């Protein structure tokens, strides 16, 4: 909300930042099992 109200960004710009953040936080979880398996297979 501060991006839009205080910093003066448009709603479209604010929406893009929020969507990008959600994707950036979720996307690594899809690759985590492969990384864990890669490091675990060395035992």
mmCIF entry with sequence, helices, sheets and N, C-alpha, C, O atoms, coordinates in Angstrom:
data_MODEL
# 
_entry.id   MODEL 
# 
_entity.id                         1 
_entity.type                       polymer 
_entity.pdbx_number_of_molecules   1 
# 
_entity_poly.entity_id                      1 
_entity_poly.type                           'polypeptide(L)' 
_entity_poly.nstd_linkage                   no 
_entity_poly.nstd_monomer                   no 
_entity_poly.pdbx_seq_one_letter_code       
;(UNK)(UNK)(UNK)(UNK)(UNK)(UNK)(UNK)(UNK)(UNK)(UNK)(UNK)(UNK)(UNK)(UNK)(UNK)(UNK)
(UNK)(UNK)(UNK)(UNK)(UNK)(UNK)(UNK)(UNK)(UNK)(UNK)(UNK)(UNK)(UNK)(UNK)(UNK)(UNK)
(UNK)(UNK)(UNK)(UNK)(UNK)(UNK)(UNK)(UNK)(UNK)(UNK)(UNK)
;
_entity_poly.pdbx_seq_one_letter_code_can   XXXXXXXXXXXXXXXXXXXXXXXXXXXXXXXXXXXXXXXXXXX 
_entity_poly.pdbx_strand_id                 A 
# 
loop_
_entity_poly_seq.entity_id 
_entity_poly_seq.num 
_entity_poly_seq.mon_id 
_entity_poly_seq.hetero 
1 1  UNK n 
1 2  UNK n 
1 3  UNK n 
1 4  UNK n 
1 5  UNK n 
1 6  UNK n 
1 7  UNK n 
1 8  UNK n 
1 9  UNK n 
1 10 UNK n 
1 11 UNK n 
1 12 UNK n 
1 13 UNK n 
1 14 UNK n 
1 15 UNK n 
1 16 UNK n 
1 17 UNK n 
1 18 UNK n 
1 19 UNK n 
1 20 UNK n 
1 21 UNK n 
1 22 UNK n 
1 23 UNK n 
1 24 UNK n 
1 25 UNK n 
1 26 UNK n 
1 27 UNK n 
1 28 UNK n 
1 29 UNK n 
1 30 UNK n 
1 31 UNK n 
1 32 UNK n 
1 33 UNK n 
1 34 UNK n 
1 35 UNK n 
1 36 UNK n 
1 37 UNK n 
1 38 UNK n 
1 39 UNK n 
1 40 UNK n 
1 41 UNK n 
1 42 UNK n 
1 43 UNK n 
# 
_struct_asym.id          A 
_struct_asym.entity_id   1 
# 
loop_
_struct_conf.conf_type_id 
_struct_conf.id 
_struct_conf.pdbx_PDB_helix_id 
_struct_conf.beg_label_comp_id 
_struct_conf.beg_label_asym_id 
_struct_conf.beg_label_seq_id 
_struct_conf.pdbx_beg_PDB_ins_code 
_struct_conf.end_label_comp_id 
_struct_conf.end_label_asym_id 
_struct_conf.end_label_seq_id 
_struct_conf.pdbx_end_PDB_ins_code 
_struct_conf.beg_auth_comp_id 
_struct_conf.beg_auth_asym_id 
_struct_conf.beg_auth_seq_id 
_struct_conf.end_auth_comp_id 
_struct_conf.end_auth_asym_id 
_struct_conf.end_auth_seq_id 
_struct_conf.pdbx_PDB_helix_class 
_struct_conf.details 
_struct_conf.pdbx_PDB_helix_length 
HELX_P HELX_P1 AA1 UNK A 2  ? UNK A 5  ? UNK A 2  UNK A 5  1 ? 4  
HELX_P HELX_P2 AA2 UNK A 11 ? UNK A 40 ? UNK A 11 UNK A 40 1 ? 30 
# 
_struct_conf_type.id          HELX_P 
_struct_conf_type.criteria    ? 
_struct_conf_type.reference   ? 
# 
loop_
_atom_site.group_PDB 
_atom_site.id 
_atom_site.type_symbol 
_atom_site.label_atom_id 
_atom_site.label_alt_id 
_atom_site.label_comp_id 
_atom_site.label_asym_id 
_atom_site.label_entity_id 
_atom_site.label_seq_id 
_atom_site.pdbx_PDB_ins_code 
_atom_site.Cartn_x 
_atom_site.Cartn_y 
_atom_site.Cartn_z 
_atom_site.occupancy 
_atom_site.B_iso_or_equiv 
_atom_site.pdbx_formal_charge 
_atom_site.auth_seq_id 
_atom_site.auth_comp_id 
_atom_site.auth_asym_id 
_atom_site.auth_atom_id 
_atom_site.pdbx_PDB_model_num 
ATOM 1   N N  . UNK A 1 1  ? 0.824  -1.191  0.000   1.00 0.00 ? 1  UNK A N  1 
ATOM 2   C CA . UNK A 1 1  ? 0.000  0.000   0.000   1.00 0.00 ? 1  UNK A CA 1 
ATOM 3   C C  . UNK A 1 1  ? 0.867  1.254   0.000   1.00 0.00 ? 1  UNK A C  1 
ATOM 4   O O  . UNK A 1 1  ? 0.507  2.266   -0.600  1.00 0.00 ? 1  UNK A O  1 
ATOM 5   N N  . UNK A 1 2  ? 2.004  1.182   0.671   1.00 0.00 ? 2  UNK A N  1 
ATOM 6   C CA . UNK A 1 2  ? 2.842  2.381   0.719   1.00 0.00 ? 2  UNK A CA 1 
ATOM 7   C C  . UNK A 1 2  ? 3.421  2.707   -0.655  1.00 0.00 ? 2  UNK A C  1 
ATOM 8   O O  . UNK A 1 2  ? 3.674  3.872   -0.962  1.00 0.00 ? 2  UNK A O  1 
ATOM 9   N N  . UNK A 1 3  ? 3.631  1.684   -1.480  1.00 0.00 ? 3  UNK A N  1 
ATOM 10  C CA . UNK A 1 3  ? 4.121  1.962   -2.838  1.00 0.00 ? 3  UNK A CA 1 
ATOM 11  C C  . UNK A 1 3  ? 3.138  2.838   -3.593  1.00 0.00 ? 3  UNK A C  1 
ATOM 12  O O  . UNK A 1 3  ? 3.528  3.757   -4.314  1.00 0.00 ? 3  UNK A O  1 
ATOM 13  N N  . UNK A 1 4  ? 1.867  2.545   -3.417  1.00 0.00 ? 4  UNK A N  1 
ATOM 14  C CA . UNK A 1 4  ? 0.846  3.276   -4.161  1.00 0.00 ? 4  UNK A CA 1 
ATOM 15  C C  . UNK A 1 4  ? 0.512  4.609   -3.502  1.00 0.00 ? 4  UNK A C  1 
ATOM 16  O O  . UNK A 1 4  ? 0.472  5.643   -4.168  1.00 0.00 ? 4  UNK A O  1 
ATOM 17  N N  . UNK A 1 5  ? 0.276  4.584   -2.212  1.00 0.00 ? 5  UNK A N  1 
ATOM 18  C CA . UNK A 1 5  ? -0.207 5.786   -1.519  1.00 0.00 ? 5  UNK A CA 1 
ATOM 19  C C  . UNK A 1 5  ? 0.926  6.769   -1.228  1.00 0.00 ? 5  UNK A C  1 
ATOM 20  O O  . UNK A 1 5  ? 0.810  7.957   -1.528  1.00 0.00 ? 5  UNK A O  1 
ATOM 21  N N  . UNK A 1 6  ? 2.012  6.280   -0.649  1.00 0.00 ? 6  UNK A N  1 
ATOM 22  C CA . UNK A 1 6  ? 3.081  7.175   -0.211  1.00 0.00 ? 6  UNK A CA 1 
ATOM 23  C C  . UNK A 1 6  ? 4.073  7.470   -1.333  1.00 0.00 ? 6  UNK A C  1 
ATOM 24  O O  . UNK A 1 6  ? 4.443  8.623   -1.554  1.00 0.00 ? 6  UNK A O  1 
ATOM 25  N N  . UNK A 1 7  ? 4.504  6.415   -2.046  1.00 0.00 ? 7  UNK A N  1 
ATOM 26  C CA . UNK A 1 7  ? 5.544  6.586   -3.057  1.00 0.00 ? 7  UNK A CA 1 
ATOM 27  C C  . UNK A 1 7  ? 5.001  6.995   -4.423  1.00 0.00 ? 7  UNK A C  1 
ATOM 28  O O  . UNK A 1 7  ? 5.774  7.392   -5.294  1.00 0.00 ? 7  UNK A O  1 
ATOM 29  N N  . UNK A 1 8  ? 3.701  6.907   -4.623  1.00 0.00 ? 8  UNK A N  1 
ATOM 30  C CA . UNK A 1 8  ? 3.083  7.404   -5.839  1.00 0.00 ? 8  UNK A CA 1 
ATOM 31  C C  . UNK A 1 8  ? 3.143  6.490   -7.049  1.00 0.00 ? 8  UNK A C  1 
ATOM 32  O O  . UNK A 1 8  ? 2.947  6.949   -8.174  1.00 0.00 ? 8  UNK A O  1 
ATOM 33  N N  . UNK A 1 9  ? 3.409  5.204   -6.844  1.00 0.00 ? 9  UNK A N  1 
ATOM 34  C CA . UNK A 1 9  ? 3.394  4.275   -7.971  1.00 0.00 ? 9  UNK A CA 1 
ATOM 35  C C  . UNK A 1 9  ? 1.955  3.993   -8.376  1.00 0.00 ? 9  UNK A C  1 
ATOM 36  O O  . UNK A 1 9  ? 1.043  4.070   -7.552  1.00 0.00 ? 9  UNK A O  1 
ATOM 37  N N  . UNK A 1 10 ? 1.756  3.667   -9.647  1.00 0.00 ? 10 UNK A N  1 
ATOM 38  C CA . UNK A 1 10 ? 0.407  3.344   -10.115 1.00 0.00 ? 10 UNK A CA 1 
ATOM 39  C C  . UNK A 1 10 ? -0.011 1.986   -9.562  1.00 0.00 ? 10 UNK A C  1 
ATOM 40  O O  . UNK A 1 10 ? 0.818  1.224   -9.063  1.00 0.00 ? 10 UNK A O  1 
ATOM 41  N N  . UNK A 1 11 ? -1.294 1.695   -9.654  1.00 0.00 ? 11 UNK A N  1 
ATOM 42  C CA . UNK A 1 11 ? -1.782 0.398   -9.187  1.00 0.00 ? 11 UNK A CA 1 
ATOM 43  C C  . UNK A 1 11 ? -1.212 -0.738  -10.031 1.00 0.00 ? 11 UNK A C  1 
ATOM 44  O O  . UNK A 1 11 ? -0.937 -1.818  -9.506  1.00 0.00 ? 11 UNK A O  1 
ATOM 45  N N  . UNK A 1 12 ? -1.033 -0.509  -11.325 1.00 0.00 ? 12 UNK A N  1 
ATOM 46  C CA . UNK A 1 12 ? -0.455 -1.543  -12.184 1.00 0.00 ? 12 UNK A CA 1 
ATOM 47  C C  . UNK A 1 12 ? 0.981  -1.855  -11.780 1.00 0.00 ? 12 UNK A C  1 
ATOM 48  O O  . UNK A 1 12 ? 1.372  -3.021  -11.740 1.00 0.00 ? 12 UNK A O  1 
ATOM 49  N N  . UNK A 1 13 ? 1.767  -0.829  -11.481 1.00 0.00 ? 13 UNK A N  1 
ATOM 50  C CA . UNK A 1 13 ? 3.152  -1.048  -11.050 1.00 0.00 ? 13 UNK A CA 1 
ATOM 51  C C  . UNK A 1 13 ? 3.197  -1.759  -9.702  1.00 0.00 ? 13 UNK A C  1 
ATOM 52  O O  . UNK A 1 13 ? 4.010  -2.660  -9.492  1.00 0.00 ? 13 UNK A O  1 
ATOM 53  N N  . UNK A 1 14 ? 2.334  -1.357  -8.811  1.00 0.00 ? 14 UNK A N  1 
ATOM 54  C CA . UNK A 1 14 ? 2.266  -1.991  -7.494  1.00 0.00 ? 14 UNK A CA 1 
ATOM 55  C C  . UNK A 1 14 ? 1.853  -3.448  -7.631  1.00 0.00 ? 14 UNK A C  1 
ATOM 56  O O  . UNK A 1 14 ? 2.424  -4.324  -6.980  1.00 0.00 ? 14 UNK A O  1 
ATOM 57  N N  . UNK A 1 15 ? 0.864  -3.709  -8.473  1.00 0.00 ? 15 UNK A N  1 
ATOM 58  C CA . UNK A 1 15 ? 0.392  -5.077  -8.703  1.00 0.00 ? 15 UNK A CA 1 
ATOM 59  C C  . UNK A 1 15 ? 1.521  -5.947  -9.264  1.00 0.00 ? 15 UNK A C  1 
ATOM 60  O O  . UNK A 1 15 ? 1.685  -7.095  -8.851  1.00 0.00 ? 15 UNK A O  1 
ATOM 61  N N  . UNK A 1 16 ? 2.292  -5.404  -10.196 1.00 0.00 ? 16 UNK A N  1 
ATOM 62  C CA . UNK A 1 16 ? 3.391  -6.161  -10.789 1.00 0.00 ? 16 UNK A CA 1 
ATOM 63  C C  . UNK A 1 16 ? 4.431  -6.532  -9.734  1.00 0.00 ? 16 UNK A C  1 
ATOM 64  O O  . UNK A 1 16 ? 4.933  -7.656  -9.726  1.00 0.00 ? 16 UNK A O  1 
ATOM 65  N N  . UNK A 1 17 ? 4.752  -5.602  -8.853  1.00 0.00 ? 17 UNK A N  1 
ATOM 66  C CA . UNK A 1 17 ? 5.746  -5.871  -7.804  1.00 0.00 ? 17 UNK A CA 1 
ATOM 67  C C  . UNK A 1 17 ? 5.247  -6.954  -6.853  1.00 0.00 ? 17 UNK A C  1 
ATOM 68  O O  . UNK A 1 17 ? 6.006  -7.849  -6.481  1.00 0.00 ? 17 UNK A O  1 
ATOM 69  N N  . UNK A 1 18 ? 3.991  -6.880  -6.462  1.00 0.00 ? 18 UNK A N  1 
ATOM 70  C CA . UNK A 1 18 ? 3.438  -7.877  -5.541  1.00 0.00 ? 18 UNK A CA 1 
ATOM 71  C C  . UNK A 1 18 ? 3.406  -9.250  -6.207  1.00 0.00 ? 18 UNK A C  1 
ATOM 72  O O  . UNK A 1 18 ? 3.778  -10.247 -5.589  1.00 0.00 ? 18 UNK A O  1 
ATOM 73  N N  . UNK A 1 19 ? 2.962  -9.309  -7.465  1.00 0.00 ? 19 UNK A N  1 
ATOM 74  C CA . UNK A 1 19 ? 2.924  -10.581 -8.174  1.00 0.00 ? 19 UNK A CA 1 
ATOM 75  C C  . UNK A 1 19 ? 4.329  -11.162 -8.349  1.00 0.00 ? 19 UNK A C  1 
ATOM 76  O O  . UNK A 1 19 ? 4.536  -12.362 -8.170  1.00 0.00 ? 19 UNK A O  1 
ATOM 77  N N  . UNK A 1 20 ? 5.273  -10.321 -8.691  1.00 0.00 ? 20 UNK A N  1 
ATOM 78  C CA . UNK A 1 20 ? 6.651  -10.775 -8.863  1.00 0.00 ? 20 UNK A CA 1 
ATOM 79  C C  . UNK A 1 20 ? 7.214  -11.319 -7.558  1.00 0.00 ? 20 UNK A C  1 
ATOM 80  O O  . UNK A 1 20 ? 7.924  -12.325 -7.550  1.00 0.00 ? 20 UNK A O  1 
ATOM 81  N N  . UNK A 1 21 ? 6.898  -10.656 -6.469  1.00 0.00 ? 21 UNK A N  1 
ATOM 82  C CA . UNK A 1 21 ? 7.376  -11.096 -5.158  1.00 0.00 ? 21 UNK A CA 1 
ATOM 83  C C  . UNK A 1 21 ? 6.790  -12.463 -4.805  1.00 0.00 ? 21 UNK A C  1 
ATOM 84  O O  . UNK A 1 21 ? 7.511  -13.344 -4.336  1.00 0.00 ? 21 UNK A O  1 
ATOM 85  N N  . UNK A 1 22 ? 5.493  -12.644 -5.028  1.00 0.00 ? 22 UNK A N  1 
ATOM 86  C CA . UNK A 1 22 ? 4.856  -13.925 -4.718  1.00 0.00 ? 22 UNK A CA 1 
ATOM 87  C C  . UNK A 1 22 ? 5.471  -15.038 -5.560  1.00 0.00 ? 22 UNK A C  1 
ATOM 88  O O  . UNK A 1 22 ? 5.751  -16.121 -5.045  1.00 0.00 ? 22 UNK A O  1 
ATOM 89  N N  . UNK A 1 23 ? 5.682  -14.784 -6.840  1.00 0.00 ? 23 UNK A N  1 
ATOM 90  C CA . UNK A 1 23 ? 6.290  -15.784 -7.718  1.00 0.00 ? 23 UNK A CA 1 
ATOM 91  C C  . UNK A 1 23 ? 7.721  -16.082 -7.273  1.00 0.00 ? 23 UNK A C  1 
ATOM 92  O O  . UNK A 1 23 ? 8.124  -17.244 -7.218  1.00 0.00 ? 23 UNK A O  1 
ATOM 93  N N  . UNK A 1 24 ? 8.481  -15.048 -6.960  1.00 0.00 ? 24 UNK A N  1 
ATOM 94  C CA . UNK A 1 24 ? 9.871  -15.238 -6.542  1.00 0.00 ? 24 UNK A CA 1 
ATOM 95  C C  . UNK A 1 24 ? 9.964  -16.014 -5.230  1.00 0.00 ? 24 UNK A C  1 
ATOM 96  O O  . UNK A 1 24 ? 10.939 -16.734 -5.012  1.00 0.00 ? 24 UNK A O  1 
ATOM 97  N N  . UNK A 1 25 ? 8.983  -15.882 -4.366  1.00 0.00 ? 25 UNK A N  1 
ATOM 98  C CA . UNK A 1 25 ? 8.998  -16.619 -3.112  1.00 0.00 ? 25 UNK A CA 1 
ATOM 99  C C  . UNK A 1 25 ? 8.546  -18.069 -3.317  1.00 0.00 ? 25 UNK A C  1 
ATOM 100 O O  . UNK A 1 25 ? 9.009  -18.961 -2.606  1.00 0.00 ? 25 UNK A O  1 
ATOM 101 N N  . UNK A 1 26 ? 7.648  -18.317 -4.280  1.00 0.00 ? 26 UNK A N  1 
ATOM 102 C CA . UNK A 1 26 ? 7.094  -19.658 -4.493  1.00 0.00 ? 26 UNK A CA 1 
ATOM 103 C C  . UNK A 1 26 ? 7.962  -20.513 -5.402  1.00 0.00 ? 26 UNK A C  1 
ATOM 104 O O  . UNK A 1 26 ? 8.098  -21.712 -5.160  1.00 0.00 ? 26 UNK A O  1 
ATOM 105 N N  . UNK A 1 27 ? 8.547  -19.938 -6.429  1.00 0.00 ? 27 UNK A N  1 
ATOM 106 C CA . UNK A 1 27 ? 9.263  -20.684 -7.451  1.00 0.00 ? 27 UNK A CA 1 
ATOM 107 C C  . UNK A 1 27 ? 10.398 -21.553 -6.908  1.00 0.00 ? 27 UNK A C  1 
ATOM 108 O O  . UNK A 1 27 ? 10.519 -22.703 -7.332  1.00 0.00 ? 27 UNK A O  1 
ATOM 109 N N  . UNK A 1 28 ? 11.230 -21.065 -5.996  1.00 0.00 ? 28 UNK A N  1 
ATOM 110 C CA . UNK A 1 28 ? 12.307 -21.932 -5.487  1.00 0.00 ? 28 UNK A CA 1 
ATOM 111 C C  . UNK A 1 28 ? 11.806 -23.204 -4.804  1.00 0.00 ? 28 UNK A C  1 
ATOM 112 O O  . UNK A 1 28 ? 12.522 -24.204 -4.772  1.00 0.00 ? 28 UNK A O  1 
ATOM 113 N N  . UNK A 1 29 ? 10.602 -23.182 -4.265  1.00 0.00 ? 29 UNK A N  1 
ATOM 114 C CA . UNK A 1 29 ? 10.082 -24.373 -3.596  1.00 0.00 ? 29 UNK A CA 1 
ATOM 115 C C  . UNK A 1 29 ? 9.856  -25.519 -4.578  1.00 0.00 ? 29 UNK A C  1 
ATOM 116 O O  . UNK A 1 29 ? 9.801  -26.678 -4.168  1.00 0.00 ? 29 UNK A O  1 
ATOM 117 N N  . UNK A 1 30 ? 9.724  -25.211 -5.866  1.00 0.00 ? 30 UNK A N  1 
ATOM 118 C CA . UNK A 1 30 ? 9.557  -26.275 -6.859  1.00 0.00 ? 30 UNK A CA 1 
ATOM 119 C C  . UNK A 1 30 ? 10.868 -27.017 -7.107  1.00 0.00 ? 30 UNK A C  1 
ATOM 120 O O  . UNK A 1 30 ? 10.858 -28.188 -7.486  1.00 0.00 ? 30 UNK A O  1 
ATOM 121 N N  . UNK A 1 31 ? 12.001 -26.334 -6.894  1.00 0.00 ? 31 UNK A N  1 
ATOM 122 C CA . UNK A 1 31 ? 13.301 -26.932 -7.158  1.00 0.00 ? 31 UNK A CA 1 
ATOM 123 C C  . UNK A 1 31 ? 13.992 -27.453 -5.899  1.00 0.00 ? 31 UNK A C  1 
ATOM 124 O O  . UNK A 1 31 ? 15.006 -28.143 -6.001  1.00 0.00 ? 31 UNK A O  1 
ATOM 125 N N  . UNK A 1 32 ? 13.476 -27.144 -4.741  1.00 0.00 ? 32 UNK A N  1 
ATOM 126 C CA . UNK A 1 32 ? 14.107 -27.554 -3.487  1.00 0.00 ? 32 UNK A CA 1 
ATOM 127 C C  . UNK A 1 32 ? 14.270 -29.070 -3.367  1.00 0.00 ? 32 UNK A C  1 
ATOM 128 O O  . UNK A 1 32 ? 15.339 -29.521 -2.956  1.00 0.00 ? 32 UNK A O  1 
ATOM 129 N N  . UNK A 1 33 ? 13.253 -29.884 -3.707  1.00 0.00 ? 33 UNK A N  1 
ATOM 130 C CA . UNK A 1 33 ? 13.464 -31.339 -3.587  1.00 0.00 ? 33 UNK A CA 1 
ATOM 131 C C  . UNK A 1 33 ? 14.610 -31.854 -4.454  1.00 0.00 ? 33 UNK A C  1 
ATOM 132 O O  . UNK A 1 33 ? 15.339 -32.756 -4.041  1.00 0.00 ? 33 UNK A O  1 
ATOM 133 N N  . UNK A 1 34 ? 14.775 -31.295 -5.646  1.00 0.00 ? 34 UNK A N  1 
ATOM 134 C CA . UNK A 1 34 ? 15.875 -31.731 -6.508  1.00 0.00 ? 34 UNK A CA 1 
ATOM 135 C C  . UNK A 1 34 ? 17.226 -31.356 -5.915  1.00 0.00 ? 34 UNK A C  1 
ATOM 136 O O  . UNK A 1 34 ? 18.176 -32.135 -5.991  1.00 0.00 ? 34 UNK A O  1 
ATOM 137 N N  . UNK A 1 35 ? 17.316 -30.179 -5.332  1.00 0.00 ? 35 UNK A N  1 
ATOM 138 C CA . UNK A 1 35 ? 18.572 -29.738 -4.723  1.00 0.00 ? 35 UNK A CA 1 
ATOM 139 C C  . UNK A 1 35 ? 18.894 -30.586 -3.500  1.00 0.00 ? 35 UNK A C  1 
ATOM 140 O O  . UNK A 1 35 ? 20.046 -30.967 -3.296  1.00 0.00 ? 35 UNK A O  1 
ATOM 141 N N  . UNK A 1 36 ? 17.897 -30.879 -2.696  1.00 0.00 ? 36 UNK A N  1 
ATOM 142 C CA . UNK A 1 36 ? 18.114 -31.721 -1.510  1.00 0.00 ? 36 UNK A CA 1 
ATOM 143 C C  . UNK A 1 36 ? 18.562 -33.104 -1.940  1.00 0.00 ? 36 UNK A C  1 
ATOM 144 O O  . UNK A 1 36 ? 19.480 -33.667 -1.344  1.00 0.00 ? 36 UNK A O  1 
ATOM 145 N N  . UNK A 1 37 ? 17.929 -33.663 -2.966  1.00 0.00 ? 37 UNK A N  1 
ATOM 146 C CA . UNK A 1 37 ? 18.310 -34.985 -3.447  1.00 0.00 ? 37 UNK A CA 1 
ATOM 147 C C  . UNK A 1 37 ? 19.736 -34.970 -4.006  1.00 0.00 ? 37 UNK A C  1 
ATOM 148 O O  . UNK A 1 37 ? 20.484 -35.931 -3.829  1.00 0.00 ? 37 UNK A O  1 
ATOM 149 N N  . UNK A 1 38 ? 20.102 -33.896 -4.670  1.00 0.00 ? 38 UNK A N  1 
ATOM 150 C CA . UNK A 1 38 ? 21.449 -33.776 -5.223  1.00 0.00 ? 38 UNK A CA 1 
ATOM 151 C C  . UNK A 1 38 ? 22.507 -33.791 -4.124  1.00 0.00 ? 38 UNK A C  1 
ATOM 152 O O  . UNK A 1 38 ? 23.520 -34.479 -4.250  1.00 0.00 ? 38 UNK A O  1 
ATOM 153 N N  . UNK A 1 39 ? 22.282 -33.042 -3.057  1.00 0.00 ? 39 UNK A N  1 
ATOM 154 C CA . UNK A 1 39 ? 23.251 -32.988 -1.975  1.00 0.00 ? 39 UNK A CA 1 
ATOM 155 C C  . UNK A 1 39 ? 23.197 -34.230 -1.091  1.00 0.00 ? 39 UNK A C  1 
ATOM 156 O O  . UNK A 1 39 ? 24.204 -34.605 -0.491  1.00 0.00 ? 39 UNK A O  1 
ATOM 157 N N  . UNK A 1 40 ? 22.046 -34.862 -1.005  1.00 0.00 ? 40 UNK A N  1 
ATOM 158 C CA . UNK A 1 40 ? 21.891 -36.038 -0.160  1.00 0.00 ? 40 UNK A CA 1 
ATOM 159 C C  . UNK A 1 40 ? 22.480 -37.286 -0.818  1.00 0.00 ? 40 UNK A C  1 
ATOM 160 O O  . UNK A 1 40 ? 22.856 -38.229 -0.122  1.00 0.00 ? 40 UNK A O  1 
ATOM 161 N N  . UNK A 1 41 ? 22.565 -37.304 -2.146  1.00 0.00 ? 41 UNK A N  1 
ATOM 162 C CA . UNK A 1 41 ? 23.047 -38.492 -2.831  1.00 0.00 ? 41 UNK A CA 1 
ATOM 163 C C  . UNK A 1 41 ? 24.553 -38.703 -2.658  1.00 0.00 ? 41 UNK A C  1 
ATOM 164 O O  . UNK A 1 41 ? 25.069 -39.767 -3.001  1.00 0.00 ? 41 UNK A O  1 
ATOM 165 N N  . UNK A 1 42 ? 25.248 -37.717 -2.139  1.00 0.00 ? 42 UNK A N  1 
ATOM 166 C CA . UNK A 1 42 ? 26.690 -37.832 -1.950  1.00 0.00 ? 42 UNK A CA 1 
ATOM 167 C C  . UNK A 1 42 ? 27.077 -38.691 -0.755  1.00 0.00 ? 42 UNK A C  1 
ATOM 168 O O  . UNK A 1 42 ? 28.263 -38.967 -0.573  1.00 0.00 ? 42 UNK A O  1 
ATOM 169 N N  . UNK A 1 43 ? 26.135 -39.120 0.057   1.00 0.00 ? 43 UNK A N  1 
ATOM 170 C CA . UNK A 1 43 ? 26.439 -39.911 1.250   1.00 0.00 ? 43 UNK A CA 1 
ATOM 171 C C  . UNK A 1 43 ? 26.701 -41.360 0.901   1.00 0.00 ? 43 UNK A C  1 
ATOM 172 O O  . UNK A 1 43 ? 26.974 -42.169 1.788   1.00 0.00 ? 43 UNK A O  1 
# 
